[in-house]
């Protein structure tokens, strides 16, 4: 068992937000707005960042070396923060698209 506290939460939340991103990508493509919108490309990039955040947090939980665990947890936190900012941008883009 590792001593880190946030990796479990990062893994859980990143996986959930990854599902949100996939819903956004699917809805953009199903409404045939993919050609005139870059929201799906941006959401795909955020999805990749979330996948790497999940992988690093999972590795942080599974590794038995404390130094690797702490380093992986910090990387997962950084990627998760970047992904949250990306999701904020996606939401703002969708919001302004609806207002227009």
Biopython code that builds the backbone (N, CA, C, O; Angstrom):
import numpy as np
from Bio.PDB.StructureBuilder import StructureBuilder

atoms = [
    (1, "UNK", "N", (0.843, -1.188, 0.000)),
    (1, "UNK", "CA", (0.000, 0.000, 0.000)),
    (1, "UNK", "C", (0.879, 1.239, 0.000)),
    (1, "UNK", "O", (1.841, 1.313, 0.764)),
    (2, "UNK", "N", (0.573, 2.187, -0.822)),
    (2, "UNK", "CA", (1.356, 3.405, -0.900)),
    (2, "UNK", "C", (0.851, 4.430, 0.094)),
    (2, "UNK", "O", (-0.272, 4.340, 0.591)),
    (3, "UNK", "N", (1.700, 5.406, 0.375)),
    (3, "UNK", "CA", (1.337, 6.433, 1.339)),
    (3, "UNK", "C", (0.711, 7.652, 0.686)),
    (3, "UNK", "O", (0.296, 8.578, 1.383)),
    (4, "UNK", "N", (0.635, 7.671, -0.648)),
    (4, "UNK", "CA", (0.079, 8.856, -1.304)),
    (4, "UNK", "C", (-1.425, 8.929, -1.050)),
    (4, "UNK", "O", (-2.101, 7.918, -0.860)),
    (5, "UNK", "N", (-1.912, 10.149, -1.053)),
    (5, "UNK", "CA", (-3.316, 10.377, -0.739)),
    (5, "UNK", "C", (-4.141, 10.783, -1.954)),
    (5, "UNK", "O", (-5.344, 10.525, -1.991)),
    (6, "UNK", "N", (-3.527, 11.404, -2.936)),
    (6, "UNK", "CA", (-4.314, 11.970, -4.026)),
    (6, "UNK", "C", (-4.392, 11.088, -5.262)),
    (6, "UNK", "O", (-5.260, 11.309, -6.107)),
    (7, "UNK", "N", (-3.533, 10.114, -5.397)),
    (7, "UNK", "CA", (-3.526, 9.302, -6.620)),
    (7, "UNK", "C", (-4.848, 8.583, -6.848)),
    (7, "UNK", "O", (-5.327, 8.503, -7.979)),
    (8, "UNK", "N", (-5.435, 8.064, -5.789)),
    (8, "UNK", "CA", (-6.719, 7.375, -5.936)),
    (8, "UNK", "C", (-7.793, 8.333, -6.430)),
    (8, "UNK", "O", (-8.617, 7.970, -7.269)),
    (9, "UNK", "N", (-7.786, 9.552, -5.912)),
    (9, "UNK", "CA", (-8.776, 10.546, -6.320)),
    (9, "UNK", "C", (-8.531, 11.029, -7.748)),
    (9, "UNK", "O", (-9.471, 11.247, -8.512)),
    (10, "UNK", "N", (-7.264, 11.192, -8.093)),
    (10, "UNK", "CA", (-6.927, 11.611, -9.458)),
    (10, "UNK", "C", (-7.366, 10.544, -10.452)),
    (10, "UNK", "O", (-7.942, 10.858, -11.493)),
    (11, "UNK", "N", (-7.095, 9.291, -10.132)),
    (11, "UNK", "CA", (-7.472, 8.192, -11.024)),
    (11, "UNK", "C", (-8.986, 8.155, -11.218)),
    (11, "UNK", "O", (-9.465, 8.045, -12.347)),
    (12, "UNK", "N", (-9.724, 8.246, -10.146)),
    (12, "UNK", "CA", (-11.188, 8.220, -10.212)),
    (12, "UNK", "C", (-11.740, 9.385, -11.024)),
    (12, "UNK", "O", (-12.551, 9.196, -11.931)),
    (13, "UNK", "N", (-11.295, 10.579, -10.692)),
    (13, "UNK", "CA", (-11.837, 11.771, -11.326)),
    (13, "UNK", "C", (-11.388, 11.900, -12.768)),
    (13, "UNK", "O", (-12.166, 12.330, -13.619)),
    (14, "UNK", "N", (-10.147, 11.535, -13.060)),
    (14, "UNK", "CA", (-9.663, 11.587, -14.438)),
    (14, "UNK", "C", (-10.457, 10.653, -15.338)),
    (14, "UNK", "O", (-10.792, 11.000, -16.471)),
    (15, "UNK", "N", (-10.754, 9.470, -14.827)),
    (15, "UNK", "CA", (-11.538, 8.519, -15.613)),
    (15, "UNK", "C", (-12.953, 9.049, -15.858)),
    (15, "UNK", "O", (-13.504, 8.872, -16.944)),
    (16, "UNK", "N", (-13.530, 9.687, -14.863)),
    (16, "UNK", "CA", (-14.864, 10.264, -15.026)),
    (16, "UNK", "C", (-14.851, 11.409, -16.033)),
    (16, "UNK", "O", (-15.728, 11.487, -16.893)),
    (17, "UNK", "N", (-13.872, 12.289, -15.934)),
    (17, "UNK", "CA", (-13.769, 13.409, -16.871)),
    (17, "UNK", "C", (-13.433, 12.931, -18.282)),
    (17, "UNK", "O", (-13.820, 13.566, -19.263)),
    (18, "UNK", "N", (-12.723, 11.826, -18.382)),
    (18, "UNK", "CA", (-12.468, 11.238, -19.689)),
    (18, "UNK", "C", (-13.783, 10.824, -20.336)),
    (18, "UNK", "O", (-13.963, 11.004, -21.540)),
    (19, "UNK", "N", (-14.695, 10.278, -19.556)),
    (19, "UNK", "CA", (-16.031, 9.945, -20.065)),
    (19, "UNK", "C", (-16.768, 11.181, -20.536)),
    (19, "UNK", "O", (-17.442, 11.147, -21.566)),
    (20, "UNK", "N", (-16.648, 12.288, -19.785)),
    (20, "UNK", "CA", (-17.259, 13.556, -20.204)),
    (20, "UNK", "C", (-16.701, 13.997, -21.560)),
    (20, "UNK", "O", (-17.455, 14.402, -22.444)),
    (21, "UNK", "N", (-15.396, 13.916, -21.717)),
    (21, "UNK", "CA", (-14.776, 14.322, -22.985)),
    (21, "UNK", "C", (-15.253, 13.453, -24.142)),
    (21, "UNK", "O", (-15.492, 13.950, -25.243)),
    (22, "UNK", "N", (-15.390, 12.169, -23.892)),
    (22, "UNK", "CA", (-15.865, 11.275, -24.954)),
    (22, "UNK", "C", (-17.312, 11.584, -25.330)),
    (22, "UNK", "O", (-17.685, 11.457, -26.496)),
    (23, "UNK", "N", (-18.124, 11.985, -24.365)),
    (23, "UNK", "CA", (-19.504, 12.390, -24.657)),
    (23, "UNK", "C", (-19.505, 13.648, -25.517)),
    (23, "UNK", "O", (-20.287, 13.755, -26.461)),
    (24, "UNK", "N", (-18.627, 14.605, -25.193)),
    (24, "UNK", "CA", (-18.540, 15.834, -25.988)),
    (24, "UNK", "C", (-18.119, 15.515, -27.417)),
    (24, "UNK", "O", (-18.713, 16.027, -28.366)),
    (25, "UNK", "N", (-17.109, 14.680, -27.579)),
    (25, "UNK", "CA", (-16.641, 14.315, -28.924)),
    (25, "UNK", "C", (-17.752, 13.627, -29.702)),
    (25, "UNK", "O", (-17.979, 13.937, -30.871)),
    (26, "UNK", "N", (-18.444, 12.692, -29.056)),
    (26, "UNK", "CA", (-19.532, 11.969, -29.719)),
    (26, "UNK", "C", (-20.666, 12.899, -30.118)),
    (26, "UNK", "O", (-21.206, 12.784, -31.218)),
    (27, "UNK", "N", (-21.029, 13.820, -29.231)),
    (27, "UNK", "CA", (-22.133, 14.726, -29.551)),
    (27, "UNK", "C", (-21.767, 15.685, -30.669)),
    (27, "UNK", "O", (-22.616, 16.012, -31.499)),
    (28, "UNK", "N", (-20.525, 16.144, -30.711)),
    (28, "UNK", "CA", (-20.094, 17.032, -31.800)),
    (28, "UNK", "C", (-20.136, 16.286, -33.126)),
    (28, "UNK", "O", (-20.588, 16.833, -34.132)),
    (29, "UNK", "N", (-19.671, 15.050, -33.138)),
    (29, "UNK", "CA", (-19.675, 14.265, -34.379)),
    (29, "UNK", "C", (-21.082, 13.839, -34.789)),
    (29, "UNK", "O", (-21.392, 13.806, -35.980)),
    (30, "UNK", "N", (-21.932, 13.515, -33.824)),
    (30, "UNK", "CA", (-23.274, 13.062, -34.191)),
    (30, "UNK", "C", (-24.144, 14.205, -34.709)),
    (30, "UNK", "O", (-25.103, 13.968, -35.443)),
    (31, "UNK", "N", (-23.819, 15.429, -34.336)),
    (31, "UNK", "CA", (-24.551, 16.591, -34.837)),
    (31, "UNK", "C", (-23.931, 17.182, -36.087)),
    (31, "UNK", "O", (-24.344, 18.252, -36.534)),
    (32, "UNK", "N", (-22.948, 16.507, -36.657)),
    (32, "UNK", "CA", (-22.257, 16.927, -37.879)),
    (32, "UNK", "C", (-21.648, 18.323, -37.766)),
    (32, "UNK", "O", (-21.632, 19.078, -38.739)),
    (33, "UNK", "N", (-21.151, 18.663, -36.587)),
    (33, "UNK", "CA", (-20.473, 19.946, -36.387)),
    (33, "UNK", "C", (-18.957, 19.778, -36.346)),
    (33, "UNK", "O", (-18.242, 20.740, -36.066)),
    (34, "UNK", "N", (-18.461, 18.589, -36.618)),
    (34, "UNK", "CA", (-17.027, 18.339, -36.516)),
    (34, "UNK", "C", (-16.240, 19.089, -37.579)),
    (34, "UNK", "O", (-15.098, 19.479, -37.333)),
    (35, "UNK", "N", (-16.812, 19.297, -38.737)),
    (35, "UNK", "CA", (-16.084, 19.947, -39.821)),
    (35, "UNK", "C", (-15.886, 21.439, -39.559)),
    (35, "UNK", "O", (-14.857, 21.996, -39.942)),
    (36, "UNK", "N", (-16.840, 22.086, -38.922)),
    (36, "UNK", "CA", (-16.748, 23.526, -38.710)),
    (36, "UNK", "C", (-16.427, 23.892, -37.260)),
    (36, "UNK", "O", (-16.636, 25.037, -36.858)),
    (37, "UNK", "N", (-15.932, 22.956, -36.482)),
    (37, "UNK", "CA", (-15.613, 23.217, -35.086)),
    (37, "UNK", "C", (-14.300, 22.549, -34.719)),
    (37, "UNK", "O", (-14.000, 21.448, -35.183)),
    (38, "UNK", "N", (-13.522, 23.221, -33.884)),
    (38, "UNK", "CA", (-12.304, 22.592, -33.403)),
    (38, "UNK", "C", (-12.458, 22.109, -31.954)),
    (38, "UNK", "O", (-11.482, 21.715, -31.315)),
    (39, "UNK", "N", (-13.687, 22.145, -31.451)),
    (39, "UNK", "CA", (-13.945, 21.682, -30.096)),
    (39, "UNK", "C", (-13.613, 20.197, -29.974)),
    (39, "UNK", "O", (-13.073, 19.775, -28.951)),
    (40, "UNK", "N", (-13.919, 19.406, -30.980)),
    (40, "UNK", "CA", (-13.645, 17.974, -30.895)),
    (40, "UNK", "C", (-12.148, 17.681, -30.893)),
    (40, "UNK", "O", (-11.703, 16.770, -30.195)),
    (41, "UNK", "N", (-11.357, 18.444, -31.667)),
    (41, "UNK", "CA", (-9.908, 18.237, -31.647)),
    (41, "UNK", "C", (-9.329, 18.627, -30.288)),
    (41, "UNK", "O", (-8.489, 17.918, -29.733)),
    (42, "UNK", "N", (-9.784, 19.755, -29.763)),
    (42, "UNK", "CA", (-9.305, 20.207, -28.467)),
    (42, "UNK", "C", (-9.717, 19.229, -27.376)),
    (42, "UNK", "O", (-8.939, 18.950, -26.463)),
    (43, "UNK", "N", (-10.935, 18.708, -27.467)),
    (43, "UNK", "CA", (-11.407, 17.724, -26.496)),
    (43, "UNK", "C", (-10.602, 16.435, -26.601)),
    (43, "UNK", "O", (-10.355, 15.778, -25.589)),
    (44, "UNK", "N", (-10.192, 16.069, -27.805)),
    (44, "UNK", "CA", (-9.353, 14.883, -27.972)),
    (44, "UNK", "C", (-8.005, 15.057, -27.293)),
    (44, "UNK", "O", (-7.488, 14.120, -26.686)),
    (45, "UNK", "N", (-7.436, 16.243, -27.391)),
    (45, "UNK", "CA", (-6.158, 16.520, -26.721)),
    (45, "UNK", "C", (-6.336, 16.437, -25.205)),
    (45, "UNK", "O", (-5.509, 15.844, -24.512)),
    (46, "UNK", "N", (-7.405, 17.026, -24.697)),
    (46, "UNK", "CA", (-7.680, 16.956, -23.258)),
    (46, "UNK", "C", (-7.896, 15.502, -22.835)),
    (46, "UNK", "O", (-7.477, 15.107, -21.747)),
    (47, "UNK", "N", (-8.540, 14.711, -23.679)),
    (47, "UNK", "CA", (-8.740, 13.291, -23.379)),
    (47, "UNK", "C", (-7.412, 12.557, -23.257)),
    (47, "UNK", "O", (-7.232, 11.734, -22.359)),
    (48, "UNK", "N", (-6.491, 12.850, -24.150)),
    (48, "UNK", "CA", (-5.166, 12.225, -24.070)),
    (48, "UNK", "C", (-4.450, 12.620, -22.781)),
    (48, "UNK", "O", (-3.811, 11.785, -22.140)),
    (49, "UNK", "N", (-4.556, 13.878, -22.409)),
    (49, "UNK", "CA", (-3.929, 14.326, -21.156)),
    (49, "UNK", "C", (-4.548, 13.593, -19.973)),
    (49, "UNK", "O", (-3.837, 13.197, -19.050)),
    (50, "UNK", "N", (-5.866, 13.410, -19.992)),
    (50, "UNK", "CA", (-6.533, 12.681, -18.906)),
    (50, "UNK", "C", (-6.112, 11.214, -18.873)),
    (50, "UNK", "O", (-5.965, 10.632, -17.799)),
    (51, "UNK", "N", (-5.917, 10.618, -20.048)),
    (51, "UNK", "CA", (-5.465, 9.226, -20.089)),
    (51, "UNK", "C", (-4.086, 9.100, -19.442)),
    (51, "UNK", "O", (-3.844, 8.183, -18.657)),
    (52, "UNK", "N", (-3.185, 10.026, -19.776)),
    (52, "UNK", "CA", (-1.857, 9.979, -19.172)),
    (52, "UNK", "C", (-1.922, 10.267, -17.671)),
    (52, "UNK", "O", (-1.149, 9.696, -16.901)),
    (53, "UNK", "N", (-2.819, 11.132, -17.252)),
    (53, "UNK", "CA", (-3.007, 11.378, -15.829)),
    (53, "UNK", "C", (-3.477, 10.102, -15.130)),
    (53, "UNK", "O", (-3.011, 9.779, -14.038)),
    (54, "UNK", "N", (-4.395, 9.387, -15.759)),
    (54, "UNK", "CA", (-4.849, 8.105, -15.204)),
    (54, "UNK", "C", (-3.703, 7.109, -15.103)),
    (54, "UNK", "O", (-3.546, 6.434, -14.085)),
    (55, "UNK", "N", (-2.902, 7.019, -16.161)),
    (55, "UNK", "CA", (-1.794, 6.064, -16.163)),
    (55, "UNK", "C", (-0.767, 6.383, -15.088)),
    (55, "UNK", "O", (-0.313, 5.487, -14.375)),
    (56, "UNK", "N", (-0.400, 7.652, -14.967)),
    (56, "UNK", "CA", (0.576, 8.028, -13.945)),
    (56, "UNK", "C", (0.029, 7.832, -12.533)),
    (56, "UNK", "O", (0.764, 7.396, -11.647)),
    (57, "UNK", "N", (-1.231, 8.141, -12.309)),
    (57, "UNK", "CA", (-1.789, 7.938, -10.974)),
    (57, "UNK", "C", (-1.915, 6.445, -10.665)),
    (57, "UNK", "O", (-1.699, 6.033, -9.526)),
    (58, "UNK", "N", (-2.261, 5.637, -11.660)),
    (58, "UNK", "CA", (-2.322, 4.197, -11.452)),
    (58, "UNK", "C", (-0.939, 3.641, -11.122)),
    (58, "UNK", "O", (-0.791, 2.814, -10.222)),
    (59, "UNK", "N", (0.076, 4.105, -11.862)),
    (59, "UNK", "CA", (1.441, 3.666, -11.583)),
    (59, "UNK", "C", (1.869, 4.106, -10.180)),
    (59, "UNK", "O", (2.548, 3.362, -9.472)),
    (60, "UNK", "N", (1.473, 5.299, -9.789)),
    (60, "UNK", "CA", (1.809, 5.791, -8.455)),
    (60, "UNK", "C", (1.211, 4.914, -7.367)),
    (60, "UNK", "O", (1.830, 4.697, -6.325)),
    (61, "UNK", "N", (0.028, 4.419, -7.606)),
    (61, "UNK", "CA", (-0.618, 3.542, -6.633)),
    (61, "UNK", "C", (0.053, 2.175, -6.605)),
    (61, "UNK", "O", (0.220, 1.587, -5.536)),
    (62, "UNK", "N", (0.436, 1.666, -7.768)),
    (62, "UNK", "CA", (0.927, 0.299, -7.881)),
    (62, "UNK", "C", (2.407, 0.118, -7.564)),
    (62, "UNK", "O", (2.818, -0.969, -7.157)),
    (63, "UNK", "N", (3.205, 1.152, -7.741)),
    (63, "UNK", "CA", (4.641, 0.971, -7.557)),
    (63, "UNK", "C", (4.996, 0.836, -6.080)),
    (63, "UNK", "O", (4.332, 1.401, -5.211)),
    (64, "UNK", "N", (6.042, 0.085, -5.818)),
    (64, "UNK", "CA", (6.471, -0.119, -4.434)),
    (64, "UNK", "C", (7.608, 0.822, -4.038)),
    (64, "UNK", "O", (7.990, 0.877, -2.870)),
    (65, "UNK", "N", (8.146, 1.558, -5.005)),
    (65, "UNK", "CA", (9.235, 2.491, -4.713)),
    (65, "UNK", "C", (8.660, 3.866, -4.366)),
    (65, "UNK", "O", (7.973, 4.472, -5.187)),
    (66, "UNK", "N", (8.932, 4.354, -3.171)),
    (66, "UNK", "CA", (8.354, 5.637, -2.753)),
    (66, "UNK", "C", (8.763, 6.816, -3.644)),
    (66, "UNK", "O", (7.955, 7.715, -3.878)),
    (67, "UNK", "N", (9.981, 6.826, -4.133)),
    (67, "UNK", "CA", (10.400, 7.951, -4.989)),
    (67, "UNK", "C", (9.647, 7.937, -6.309)),
    (67, "UNK", "O", (9.220, 8.988, -6.787)),
    (68, "UNK", "N", (9.479, 6.763, -6.905)),
    (68, "UNK", "CA", (8.705, 6.664, -8.147)),
    (68, "UNK", "C", (7.238, 7.006, -7.908)),
    (68, "UNK", "O", (6.590, 7.624, -8.752)),
    (69, "UNK", "N", (6.725, 6.602, -6.756)),
    (69, "UNK", "CA", (5.333, 6.888, -6.429)),
    (69, "UNK", "C", (5.099, 8.386, -6.305)),
    (69, "UNK", "O", (4.131, 8.910, -6.856)),
    (70, "UNK", "N", (5.974, 9.078, -5.589)),
    (70, "UNK", "CA", (5.813, 10.524, -5.415)),
    (70, "UNK", "C", (5.969, 11.272, -6.741)),
    (70, "UNK", "O", (5.213, 12.199, -7.028)),
    (71, "UNK", "N", (6.943, 10.869, -7.539)),
    (71, "UNK", "CA", (7.165, 11.520, -8.837)),
    (71, "UNK", "C", (5.971, 11.294, -9.768)),
    (71, "UNK", "O", (5.518, 12.224, -10.436)),
    (72, "UNK", "N", (5.470, 10.072, -9.811)),
    (72, "UNK", "CA", (4.315, 9.771, -10.664)),
    (72, "UNK", "C", (3.077, 10.509, -10.191)),
    (72, "UNK", "O", (2.270, 10.966, -11.000)),
    (73, "UNK", "N", (2.929, 10.626, -8.879)),
    (73, "UNK", "CA", (1.778, 11.348, -8.341)),
    (73, "UNK", "C", (1.851, 12.834, -8.706)),
    (73, "UNK", "O", (0.832, 13.438, -9.044)),
    (74, "UNK", "N", (3.037, 13.420, -8.641)),
    (74, "UNK", "CA", (3.194, 14.835, -9.012)),
    (74, "UNK", "C", (2.907, 15.050, -10.496)),
    (74, "UNK", "O", (2.279, 16.042, -10.868)),
    (75, "UNK", "N", (3.361, 14.129, -11.345)),
    (75, "UNK", "CA", (3.087, 14.230, -12.778)),
    (75, "UNK", "C", (1.589, 14.100, -13.030)),
    (75, "UNK", "O", (1.022, 14.839, -13.835)),
    (76, "UNK", "N", (0.948, 13.151, -12.337)),
    (76, "UNK", "CA", (-0.500, 12.967, -12.489)),
    (76, "UNK", "C", (-1.251, 14.216, -12.054)),
    (76, "UNK", "O", (-2.222, 14.612, -12.699)),
    (77, "UNK", "N", (-0.811, 14.841, -10.962)),
    (77, "UNK", "CA", (-1.446, 16.079, -10.492)),
    (77, "UNK", "C", (-1.294, 17.192, -11.517)),
    (77, "UNK", "O", (-2.248, 17.919, -11.793)),
    (78, "UNK", "N", (-0.107, 17.328, -12.079)),
    (78, "UNK", "CA", (0.137, 18.368, -13.078)),
    (78, "UNK", "C", (-0.730, 18.151, -14.316)),
    (78, "UNK", "O", (-1.366, 19.084, -14.805)),
    (79, "UNK", "N", (-0.754, 16.920, -14.818)),
    (79, "UNK", "CA", (-1.570, 16.614, -15.987)),
    (79, "UNK", "C", (-3.056, 16.818, -15.697)),
    (79, "UNK", "O", (-3.799, 17.303, -16.550)),
    (80, "UNK", "N", (-3.479, 16.451, -14.505)),
    (80, "UNK", "CA", (-4.879, 16.639, -14.123)),
    (80, "UNK", "C", (-5.245, 18.127, -14.093)),
    (80, "UNK", "O", (-6.321, 18.514, -14.550)),
    (81, "UNK", "N", (-4.357, 18.947, -13.561)),
    (81, "UNK", "CA", (-4.597, 20.390, -13.543)),
    (81, "UNK", "C", (-4.679, 20.980, -14.939)),
    (81, "UNK", "O", (-5.534, 21.821, -15.215)),
    (82, "UNK", "N", (-3.790, 20.540, -15.818)),
    (82, "UNK", "CA", (-3.825, 20.997, -17.210)),
    (82, "UNK", "C", (-5.133, 20.576, -17.870)),
    (82, "UNK", "O", (-5.754, 21.356, -18.592)),
    (83, "UNK", "N", (-5.545, 19.337, -17.616)),
    (83, "UNK", "CA", (-6.793, 18.842, -18.197)),
    (83, "UNK", "C", (-7.999, 19.624, -17.672)),
    (83, "UNK", "O", (-8.928, 19.904, -18.429)),
    (84, "UNK", "N", (-7.991, 19.975, -16.392)),
    (84, "UNK", "CA", (-9.094, 20.777, -15.848)),
    (84, "UNK", "C", (-9.186, 22.136, -16.533)),
    (84, "UNK", "O", (-10.279, 22.615, -16.835)),
    (85, "UNK", "N", (-8.044, 22.747, -16.773)),
    (85, "UNK", "CA", (-8.047, 24.025, -17.498)),
    (85, "UNK", "C", (-8.575, 23.827, -18.914)),
    (85, "UNK", "O", (-9.317, 24.666, -19.427)),
    (86, "UNK", "N", (-8.194, 22.720, -19.544)),
    (86, "UNK", "CA", (-8.701, 22.418, -20.879)),
    (86, "UNK", "C", (-10.206, 22.214, -20.896)),
    (86, "UNK", "O", (-10.887, 22.664, -21.817)),
    (87, "UNK", "N", (-10.728, 21.536, -19.877)),
    (87, "UNK", "CA", (-12.177, 21.322, -19.792)),
    (87, "UNK", "C", (-12.895, 22.650, -19.573)),
    (87, "UNK", "O", (-13.979, 22.865, -20.115)),
    (88, "UNK", "N", (-12.304, 23.534, -18.790)),
    (88, "UNK", "CA", (-12.880, 24.868, -18.616)),
    (88, "UNK", "C", (-12.971, 25.592, -19.954)),
    (88, "UNK", "O", (-13.984, 26.222, -20.257)),
    (89, "UNK", "N", (-11.923, 25.502, -20.743)),
    (89, "UNK", "CA", (-11.926, 26.128, -22.071)),
    (89, "UNK", "C", (-12.985, 25.496, -22.969)),
    (89, "UNK", "O", (-13.682, 26.200, -23.699)),
    (90, "UNK", "N", (-13.106, 24.172, -22.915)),
    (90, "UNK", "CA", (-14.121, 23.482, -23.719)),
    (90, "UNK", "C", (-15.520, 23.961, -23.338)),
    (90, "UNK", "O", (-16.345, 24.246, -24.206)),
    (91, "UNK", "N", (-15.776, 24.045, -22.043)),
    (91, "UNK", "CA", (-17.092, 24.487, -21.587)),
    (91, "UNK", "C", (-17.362, 25.917, -22.040)),
    (91, "UNK", "O", (-18.471, 26.231, -22.474)),
    (92, "UNK", "N", (-16.363, 26.783, -21.942)),
    (92, "UNK", "CA", (-16.542, 28.160, -22.396)),
    (92, "UNK", "C", (-16.780, 28.224, -23.900)),
    (92, "UNK", "O", (-17.609, 29.007, -24.364)),
    (93, "UNK", "N", (-16.056, 27.404, -24.668)),
    (93, "UNK", "CA", (-16.277, 27.366, -26.114)),
    (93, "UNK", "C", (-17.693, 26.900, -26.450)),
    (93, "UNK", "O", (-18.356, 27.471, -27.316)),
    (94, "UNK", "N", (-18.141, 25.868, -25.762)),
    (94, "UNK", "CA", (-19.500, 25.379, -25.996)),
    (94, "UNK", "C", (-20.536, 26.403, -25.559)),
    (94, "UNK", "O", (-21.569, 26.561, -26.210)),
    (95, "UNK", "N", (-20.271, 27.086, -24.479)),
    (95, "UNK", "CA", (-21.197, 28.095, -23.993)),
    (95, "UNK", "C", (-21.331, 29.245, -24.989)),
    (95, "UNK", "O", (-22.442, 29.667, -25.309)),
    (96, "UNK", "N", (-20.220, 29.741, -25.467)),
    (96, "UNK", "CA", (-20.278, 30.854, -26.413)),
    (96, "UNK", "C", (-20.811, 30.430, -27.773)),
    (96, "UNK", "O", (-21.388, 31.238, -28.501)),
    (97, "UNK", "N", (-20.617, 29.168, -28.111)),
    (97, "UNK", "CA", (-21.183, 28.641, -29.358)),
    (97, "UNK", "C", (-22.711, 28.619, -29.270)),
    (97, "UNK", "O", (-23.400, 28.908, -30.248)),
    (98, "UNK", "N", (-23.231, 28.275, -28.097)),
    (98, "UNK", "CA", (-24.682, 28.246, -27.893)),
    (98, "UNK", "C", (-25.240, 29.660, -27.879)),
    (98, "UNK", "O", (-26.322, 29.905, -28.414)),
    (99, "UNK", "N", (-24.509, 30.598, -27.270)),
    (99, "UNK", "CA", (-24.988, 31.976, -27.195)),
    (99, "UNK", "C", (-25.021, 32.613, -28.587)),
    (99, "UNK", "O", (-25.940, 33.367, -28.907)),
    (100, "UNK", "N", (-24.015, 32.307, -29.412)),
    (100, "UNK", "CA", (-24.001, 32.859, -30.766)),
    (100, "UNK", "C", (-25.192, 32.360, -31.517)),
    (100, "UNK", "O", (-25.374, 32.705, -32.685)),
]
sb = StructureBuilder()
sb.init_structure("model")
sb.init_model(0)
sb.init_chain("A")
sb.init_seg("    ")
for serial, (resi, resn, name, xyz) in enumerate(atoms, 1):
    if name == "N":
        sb.init_residue(resn, " ", resi, " ")
    sb.init_atom(name, np.array(xyz, "f"), 0.0, 1.0, " ", f" {name:<3s}", serial, name[0])
structure = sb.get_structure()
